[in-house]
Amino acid sequence: MGDGEFAGDESDLDAVLWVPGVDYVSGWREAREAASELGDALRLVGVDTSGVRLRASAGTDGAGVVRLELSAATAREIAMLARVTAARLGRAS
């Protein structure tokens, strides 16, 4: 998003049910902003985002949804960063 590093929304109109009166655009916009923020945060902590894919969409109720696709190695790296952060915040179990 933003700098082209992440794939943008890829609409698959056959994959969703459109309900009249539901504001899907607002949810999608919220998800797009959240995906951009997540991508920025991952880069800030040093995650190699070349294999990360963030997709913005909206759920059936119109709420924003961010889909994250990444390699197993990147998932382990993010999990380790989350555990380190949890420990620093005193939330480690």
N, C-alpha and C positions, 0 to 999 in steps of 0.2 A: 504494500500500500504506500502511498505517498511517493517514495523514491523508486518504486517499481521493483523492489526486492521481493515483495510478496505478491502472490497471484490475487487478483481482484475477484469480485463476485462472478461466478459463472452460473448464469441462470439456466435452470432446467425446469421449464414451465410444466412439463409432464410429471415432475416429481412432487408437486405440491397441490393441495386443494385450496383454491381461492374462495374465500367466504366474502360475500358482499358486505360492505360496511366496516371491514377490518382494515386498519391502517398499517399495511405491511411496510410501506416506504419508511415510516418513522422508525420502526424496529430495525429495518435494514441499515438505516443511517447510523443508528446507535451502535449496532454491531460493527459497522465499518470503522467507526471511531475507536471502539474498544479493541478491534483487531490491530489497528495502527498503534495504539498505546502499548499493547502486548508485544508487538514486534519491536518497538523502540526499547522496551524494558529488557527484552531478551538480548538485544544488541548491547545494551549498557552493561550487562553482567558478563559479557564476553561469549555468549552462545553463538556458535557458527550458524547463522540463519540461512545459509545457502540452500539447505535442504528442508527448510521449514515452509509450510504452506498454511496461511490463515485465510479462511473464507468467511465472509459476512453473509448472513441470510436472516430470514424472519421465520419464526415458528408459526404454527397454525393459528395461534392467538394473536399474532402480530408482534410478539416480543422478539427482540434482537437475539440472534444466536451466532456465536463464533465457532467455527470448526477449525480444529488444529490438527494438522497432519505432519508427522516428522519421523525420522528414522529412530530405530530402537536406541542407537548410541546417543542421539540427541535427547531422547526421552530420559535416559539414565543421567545425562549431564544435568538436565533441568531438575530431576528428582533430587540429585545430590545438592544442587544449589538451594532447593526448597528446604531440605533437611538442615543445611548449615544455617540458613536464615531462621528456621524454627528454633534451633538450639540457641542462637544469639538472642532471640526474643523470649527464651525460657519456655517454649512450647513443645520441646522435644519430649517424646514419651519413652 
